[in-house]
Amino acid sequence: MSRLWEIQEFGFQPDKLHHLETLFTIGNGYLGTRGSFEEGFPGESMATLINGVYDHAEGMLVPELASAPNWLPIQITVDGTPLKMVTKTSDTMLPPEGILFGYERTLHLDTGILERSVLFRAASGNVVRIIFQRFASLHDVHVLCQRVTITAIDGDPVIQVKALLDGDTLNLTANHWRVESAEILAAGDEIGIGAATRESGYTLGMASRFVSPYPATASKDGLRPQFDTSFTLPFQESAIFEKITAIYTSRDTDESPLAAAREKARQAAAEGYSLLEARHSAEWANYWDTSDIEIVGDDACQLATRFTTYHVLIAAPRHDENLSIPAKTLSGFGYKGHIFWDTELFTLPPMTLTQPDIARNLLMYRYHRLAGARHKASANGYEGAMYPWESTDTGEETTPQWSDVQPDGSKIRIWTGDHEQHISTDIAYAVDQFWRWTGDDEFMAKYGAEIILDTAKFWGSRAELHGDRYEISQQIGPDEYHENIDNSVFVNRMVVWHLEMALTLLGWLRIYSPTDAARLVKFLDLTPARLNHWRDVIARMFIPFDHEKHIHVQFPGFFEMEYIPTEKYQPRITSVQAILGHHRTIQTQVIKQADVVMLMALLGRKIGTPDETAVEQVMQNNWDTYFPRCDHGSSLSPAMHAWVAARLGMVETAYEQFDHAAHIDLMDNKGNVRDGMHAAACGGVWQAVVFGFAGLHIDERGELAVTPRLPKHWRRLSFTVNYRGEKRRFTAENPR
Amino acid sequence: MSRLWEIQEFGFQPDKLHHLETLFTIGNGYLGTRGSFEEGFPGESMATLINGVYDHAEGMLVPELASAPNWLPIQITVDGTPLKMVTKTSDTMLPPEGILFGYERTLHLDTGILERSVLFRAASGNVVRIIFQRFASLHDVHVLCQRVTITAIDGDPVIQVKALLDGDTLNLTANHWRVESAEILAAGDEIGIGAATRESGYTLGMASRFVSPYPATASKDGLRPQFDTSFTLPFQESAIFEKITAIYTSRDTDESPLAAAREKARQAAAEGYSLLEARHSAEWANYWDTSDIEIVGDDACQLATRFTTYHVLIAAPRHDENLSIPAKTLSGFGYKGHIFWDTELFTLPPMTLTQPDIARNLLMYRYHRLAGARHKASANGYEGAMYPWESTDTGEETTPQWSDVQPDGSKIRIWTGDHEQHISTDIAYAVDQFWRWTGDDEFMAKYGAEIILDTAKFWGSRAELHGDRYEISQQIGPDEYHENIDNSVFVNRMVVWHLEMALTLLGWLRIYSPTDAARLVKFLDLTPARLNHWRDVIARMFIPFDHEKHIHVQFPGFFEMEYIPTEKYQPRITSVQAILGHHRTIQTQVIKQADVVMLMALLGRKIGTPDETAVEQVMQNNWDTYFPRCDHGSSLSPAMHAWVAARLGMVETAYEQFDHAAHIDLMDNKGNVRDGMHAAACGGVWQAVVFGFAGLHIDERGELAVTPRLPKHWRRLSFTVNYRGEKRRFTAENPR
């Protein structure tokens, strides 16, 4: 069923303009382009975000991804009437601006091609069908392809087509680019733009070729070089136009980006749209071959799962080990394109299991930014490497310290950059997972070990000895409603895991690669005293636990605060925090997202218990305690709850959480999809299915195992993972 | 999966206000009430349409269903802030009008209960959850129930609840009611309204009781009698209010409608919401027990099929044999609540096969209106009975002769009331179907035969002898784009069927009930000469047929007009007629809806051929000819195409048409659902599944048979039908 591979808008829905621009984003990991129209639309939020191209504009607190010059514009007139998506029509009147009689927009998830088909009547009465197609090549990430097919449905209209590049682009309010050239090139066969970011100094080159069956002329209008052609289209005939654009930046080439773009545009245009499309589609088929999850018996979740997987894929850098996946992917301006733990714990795992080359790039991004992490540690008075909560190209901490101005004129202090320190362990966890699933010992020896060991070193210096136990003060755990607390059980327990892992790893490395072991021991100063200190921290770390209720305690004092069961605020279309307000929320037991539950997702039974209660019972107790307190104020929350609920056997609850997670973006349940996709929710959906419903895990003998617990109405679940270089396919079915 | 029984709106969608009011209509065949809010909303299109209560307002061309006084209003304030669906909220500001933090509206298709749950913060900061529930009792159709549950989520708010009846109701622009009393009754325990339609003189009584845990006082504000209570709701406590309303009109009682309503409201309120709901839900379970179609493997179509079946059920009169199903059900003002062939050929068949008592009522509606049909025949110079194209309570022709004023100031002459005469045969066809499926010989002898024979008598007088053949001029067939044409093959062929049926029927009746036969022969003047004339018309009727192409010809001259394949106008969100304009369309081969295809749906292989080509080949030829010419400008079209395509073995095409038909209202594909549901499309969906995909039919031995042709992705299809008093369940599965 092809419709289980298609996201469709039938009939133009201007009230969802920005929401749909986000959903219809195309991309290839190098860049993402929102689904704005070729001819533009009033109030649109157009953006092409090239991964890694950050710039710190004047007057802004922090750097952000700089939206590139616009490569989309194609403007068409029919008998002089400009094509536009007219929103009000009457069945019997002919307004001078023409009538949109037909509209259908389809994102083909299987090929990453966005297609818009319109039926337009000009003021003259002549009718044309116009089909716009576009894709960002997955075969060659610098190549962007557009095709326009115009058919004369009624009459012999005079058509004008203008294809241009627009150097006049803003990031909502900030202007990041200094356009250095906007030119007609190659004797009129090519147009190009050269530009540089104002603060960070990245240079960019963009060149387009236009393939037209009618003669076209090139000209220039300010920062807009353009091709222009005009012709009479005979009744029932079609004309096809191709616009082939190439983009390079100084991030990807040592020569002039404009020269590189020009050469690539020339080659690609010579090959032509059809060949470029065939190669591109073949790459997509490759992608899906491993990454698709098939769900039979639940069409909505089948489509939503493909949709979320699509959005992870188009944001994942396949070509570059200095890039990661921004929290809103490359589909919007939200969170300014910064990198959070969302990558390592949410979007990276599906890559680790299905696209290990991409996962490796994402981890190398962190490896190459160890300098920034070491700088942050030393600036804060610690040893080792302490990764920034928000990261960009530089690897320095880029979390803003203050929120935007609130409606009441105040600003809120943002503490996550200071105190959400678990990010360093999240990265170490992702390195370990990558190693376990891929078996890539060389990566671990050369790069991964340094990340794990140097962040362990940070924690060794960070743990505080109070009396006879180690504590960690002033933390923010996953539950960001409770800031600057002492002894988050998530943090403390994960630090124990981290230090244990570091010791195990070093033991392994001494056997596998004594040279690398020696190199790191020397470089990171891993003296026997330091390792003994780690062992001491492991042994004496304070793990908050209630020995009467047999539960982990999110942090001491948590249960002394006001209890507000979140189900009382149902049905809500906003967070409980928004209802109670910031200041009251932090004084209650309302939790933003999976925190102790997240710990259970990451460690499973290894979470352990300090008394003789069975660990399964403690996990169930934890669930029963924290689930009713959780607000799901973060989009990261439902998928993790789905995973854990499925593992605990509560399949119905798991499905409710999963269904919610899978539709966060499609349904715009949080009302902010205009700012970009929720990347972590997308990656979480994949994990909820594979780790949750299928129960995929590596068993004690190192073999892959599944313990399927499918929702009752699912008939079949199938997926593929890579395990140590081999593809393994799993299918689980419900009994009929 | 309960979600396959639920239509949901999550988060208030004011841009779909009128669309959703239609979708969320509740009803019980006695009346329908649109899904407007208890507290109202600016620009809402509230209506309660009581079936059969028509009125001809001054200045209007024709009578229409008169929207009754509003029984819904319940107004709530929280600490003085009135509850309303505020559409703009900010997460941090407290506007004086309060904030809507939560919103969820669910129509429970299994029980016909509409539920809205909101989370509202007053300007004071206190938060309440309010759940509104309503249903129109299926157990006692005069009873309307509402329940409101208010819970103090934060703080101890002061709540005021006002429950009222609103006598000040308009039909968009026409005021049909003269309110004769709006009163406080029973010493303040009851409020009531007495009213009468201005022209038709129906009287109506409406009375409400209010069940409140706090003392309430009754008062009056103009035409709005109301209950009023005010109280402090302690933190975390709930208060439940019930408003029980009863309605009678002079259509349903010989005593005073207000007295009847008062007595019913008193009884029902004493029984209370819970008991009323239990009885109501039990009736719904009964309904679904036979009428549900189960589709496994296609959630969207499963839900849509239940949704369309729901809307047929709530409009179908179960209590009264003087009512039919309006073309827009009782869910909107479209087509003014008039009755068309939509009933007999679209919504009646599912009733015939699953709810035969209701089907009988629908046919009795026509039986009781034979006088109007005879009047129309004689006024037009014909014999027998000629049913009106648009029918109301009177049975007289009520098709308007002119359209509303078009945007260019003109009016268009409407010819359907004059020339769309096939309605009489459509009714005869429905009577015959009812007889074949139910085996209700007594109904046929007492009532059905008179309909079939007297309409046959009309056709006998209507057929025109030209040379050696009979012709029928000046017709409009199902394809209404082509008006006032001669020798519609649909009309001529169906008239032959009609006269054959009449002769067969009379033969049967002479054996089964000689008294009834004698009565009708005498009363209708069915002389041997008349019957011989019918035989002559049958033998010499002109059936347009192309002996070279081996196809039926829609009407002579059709193929001489301009050919415009409709697929060239793709994707369209409007009709081809709207694109080409009224005047050009009628000069082309563009067809509005199934016409020859409809003939194939009704007659199957009995359509016959005049030459030796196999009938199956002719049917395929007809399909290949007419399908590409069909515009589907009518919502009646896709389901019939689905049925015929499935019968011809083109399952993929059938599915496309079916999928479209099933979502016409949910997706608002035609953009006019604000005016009411497309009843015929709803009934067509059921037929497409049962007659099309399942291929249910009565075989030559009078046994039920199925020839399933399921869409590939459907796993299972199950449904139940009544056949001659017995329930029969069918299940078809696709091979795995």
Interface residues (C-beta under 8 A of the other chain):
Chain A: M1 F10 G11 F12 D15 T89 S90 D91 T92 M93 L100 F101 G102 Y103 E104 S117 V118 L119 R121 V127 R129 T151 I153 D154 Q236 V296 G297 D298 D299 A300 Q406 P407 D408 K568 Y569 Q570 P571 R572 I573 T574 S575 A578 I579 L580 G581 M667 N669 G671 K712 H713 R715
Chain B: M1 F10 G11 F12 D15 T89 S90 D91 T92 M93 L100 F101 G102 Y103 E104 S117 V118 L119 R121 V127 R129 T151 I153 D154 Q236 V296 G297 D298 D299 A300 Q406 P407 D408 K568 Y569 Q570 P571 R572 I573 T574 A578 I579 L580 G581 M667 N669 G671 K712 H713 R715
